[in-house]
Amino acid sequence: MEQTLPLPVVRYLAAVRPGQIAECFTEDAVVVDERKTRRGRAEIRQWREEAAKIDYRQDILSVGHDGERALVRCRLTGDFPGSPVELDYRLELAGDHVARLEIA
């Protein structure tokens, strides 16, 4: 795996507002987080609006990609049970957008 990230992943990690984040995904993208699946930009935006209510900081620990797949390991620290936590973000890309994100 290469240690640099494709532009769609960089844009996703840099986006702050829920609308910005949703625009990083394809129209029919899928996000799996906390055992819940969100489909499409509207549900992804709603998911990020809920996450925005929590005060947290995200630190990138490692990155890599192989073709249309990327893996980013992050540490989240904030006002939530179990903080801090380390999570793997598995992203599948479609052109200039993220088609699937699984957070585990």
KETI-175876 format. One record per residue (C-alpha): x, y, z; residue number from 0; residue in one letter. Coordinates in Angstrom, 1 decimal. Layout:
REM residues N
+--------+--------+--------+-----+--------+
!      X !      Y !      Z ! num ! residu !
+--------+--------+--------+-----+--------+
!      X !      Y !      Z ! NUM !      a !
...
+--------+--------+--------+-----+--------+
END
This chain:
REM residues 104
+--------+--------+--------+-----+--------+
!      X !      Y !      Z ! num ! residu !
+--------+--------+--------+-----+--------+
!    0.0 !    0.0 !    0.0 !   0 !      m !
!    1.2 !    3.5 !   -0.8 !   1 !      e !
!    1.5 !    6.0 !    2.0 !   2 !      q !
!   -0.1 !    8.9 !    0.1 !   3 !      t !
!   -3.8 !    9.4 !   -0.3 !   4 !      l !
!   -6.0 !   10.0 !   -3.4 !   5 !      p !
!   -7.6 !   13.4 !   -3.6 !   6 !      l !
!  -11.2 !   12.2 !   -2.7 !   7 !      p !
!   -9.9 !   10.8 !    0.6 !   8 !      v !
!   -7.9 !   14.0 !    1.3 !   9 !      v !
!  -11.1 !   16.0 !    0.6 !  10 !      r !
!  -13.2 !   13.8 !    2.9 !  11 !      y !
!  -10.7 !   14.1 !    5.8 !  12 !      l !
!  -10.4 !   17.9 !    5.3 !  13 !      a !
!  -14.2 !   18.5 !    5.1 !  14 !      a !
!  -15.7 !   20.1 !    8.2 !  15 !      v !
!  -19.4 !   20.9 !    7.6 !  16 !      r !
!  -21.9 !   18.1 !    7.1 !  17 !      p !
!  -22.8 !   19.4 !    3.6 !  18 !      g !
!  -19.1 !   19.5 !    2.6 !  19 !      q !
!  -18.6 !   15.9 !    3.8 !  20 !      i !
!  -21.7 !   14.6 !    2.0 !  21 !      a !
!  -20.4 !   16.1 !   -1.3 !  22 !      e !
!  -17.3 !   14.0 !   -1.0 !  23 !      c !
!  -19.5 !   10.9 !   -1.7 !  24 !      f !
!  -21.1 !    9.6 !   -4.8 !  25 !      t !
!  -24.9 !   10.1 !   -5.0 !  26 !      e !
!  -25.5 !    6.4 !   -4.1 !  27 !      d !
!  -22.6 !    6.0 !   -1.6 !  28 !      a !
!  -22.8 !    3.8 !    1.4 !  29 !      v !
!  -21.4 !    4.5 !    4.9 !  30 !      v !
!  -21.3 !    1.9 !    7.6 !  31 !      v !
!  -20.6 !    3.3 !   11.1 !  32 !      d !
!  -21.6 !    1.9 !   14.5 !  33 !      e !
!  -23.3 !   -1.0 !   12.8 !  34 !      r !
!  -25.7 !    1.4 !   11.0 !  35 !      k !
!  -25.8 !    1.7 !    7.2 !  36 !      t !
!  -26.5 !    5.1 !    5.6 !  37 !      r !
!  -27.2 !    5.2 !    1.8 !  38 !      r !
!  -27.0 !    8.3 !   -0.4 !  39 !      g !
!  -25.8 !   11.8 !    0.3 !  40 !      r !
!  -28.9 !   12.8 !    2.2 !  41 !      a !
!  -28.5 !   10.1 !    4.8 !  42 !      e !
!  -24.7 !   10.7 !    4.9 !  43 !      i !
!  -25.3 !   14.4 !    5.6 !  44 !      r !
!  -27.8 !   13.6 !    8.4 !  45 !      q !
!  -25.2 !   11.2 !    9.9 !  46 !      w !
!  -22.6 !   13.9 !    9.9 !  47 !      r !
!  -25.1 !   16.4 !   11.4 !  48 !      e !
!  -25.5 !   14.1 !   14.3 !  49 !      e !
!  -21.8 !   13.6 !   14.7 !  50 !      a !
!  -21.3 !   17.4 !   14.6 !  51 !      a !
!  -23.2 !   17.6 !   18.0 !  52 !      k !
!  -20.3 !   15.8 !   19.7 !  53 !      i !
!  -17.1 !   17.7 !   20.5 !  54 !      d !
!  -14.2 !   15.6 !   19.3 !  55 !      y !
!  -10.7 !   15.8 !   17.7 !  56 !      r !
!   -9.5 !   13.4 !   15.0 !  57 !      q !
!   -5.8 !   12.6 !   14.6 !  58 !      d !
!   -4.6 !   10.6 !   11.6 !  59 !      i !
!   -2.3 !    7.8 !   12.7 !  60 !      l !
!   -1.6 !    6.1 !    9.4 !  61 !      s !
!   -2.6 !    6.1 !    5.8 !  62 !      v !
!   -2.3 !    3.9 !    2.8 !  63 !      g !
!   -4.1 !    3.1 !   -0.5 !  64 !      h !
!   -4.0 !    0.5 !   -3.2 !  65 !      d !
!   -5.8 !    1.6 !   -6.4 !  66 !      g !
!   -9.5 !    2.4 !   -5.6 !  67 !      e !
!   -9.2 !    1.5 !   -1.9 !  68 !      r !
!   -7.8 !    3.4 !    1.0 !  69 !      a !
!   -7.2 !    2.7 !    4.7 !  70 !      l !
!   -6.9 !    5.5 !    7.2 !  71 !      v !
!   -6.4 !    4.8 !   10.9 !  72 !      r !
!   -7.5 !    7.7 !   13.2 !  73 !      c !
!   -7.6 !    8.4 !   16.9 !  74 !      r !
!  -10.7 !   10.2 !   18.1 !  75 !      l !
!  -10.7 !   12.0 !   21.4 !  76 !      t !
!  -13.6 !   13.9 !   22.8 !  77 !      g !
!  -16.8 !   14.0 !   24.8 !  78 !      d !
!  -18.1 !   10.5 !   24.1 !  79 !      f !
!  -18.0 !    7.2 !   26.1 !  80 !      p !
!  -14.8 !    5.3 !   25.6 !  81 !      g !
!  -12.7 !    8.2 !   24.5 !  82 !      s !
!  -10.1 !    8.0 !   23.1 !  83 !      p !
!  -10.7 !    5.4 !   20.5 !  84 !      v !
!   -8.7 !    4.3 !   17.4 !  85 !      e !
!  -10.8 !    3.6 !   14.3 !  86 !      l !
!  -10.0 !    2.2 !   10.8 !  87 !      d !
!  -11.7 !    4.1 !    7.9 !  88 !      y !
!  -11.9 !    1.8 !    4.9 !  89 !      r !
!  -12.8 !    3.8 !    1.8 !  90 !      l !
!  -13.7 !    2.6 !   -1.7 !  91 !      e !
!  -13.4 !    5.2 !   -4.4 !  92 !      l !
!  -15.3 !    5.9 !   -7.7 !  93 !      a !
!  -13.6 !    8.6 !   -9.7 !  94 !      g !
!  -13.4 !   11.8 !   -7.7 !  95 !      d !
!  -15.7 !   10.6 !   -4.9 !  96 !      h !
!  -16.0 !    8.1 !   -2.1 !  97 !      v !
!  -18.4 !    5.3 !   -3.0 !  98 !      a !
!  -18.2 !    3.4 !    0.3 !  99 !      r !
!  -16.9 !    4.1 !    3.8 ! 100 !      l !
!  -16.7 !    1.5 !    6.6 ! 101 !      e !
!  -15.6 !    2.7 !   10.0 ! 102 !      i !
!  -14.5 !    0.0 !   12.4 ! 103 !      a !
+--------+--------+--------+-----+--------+
END
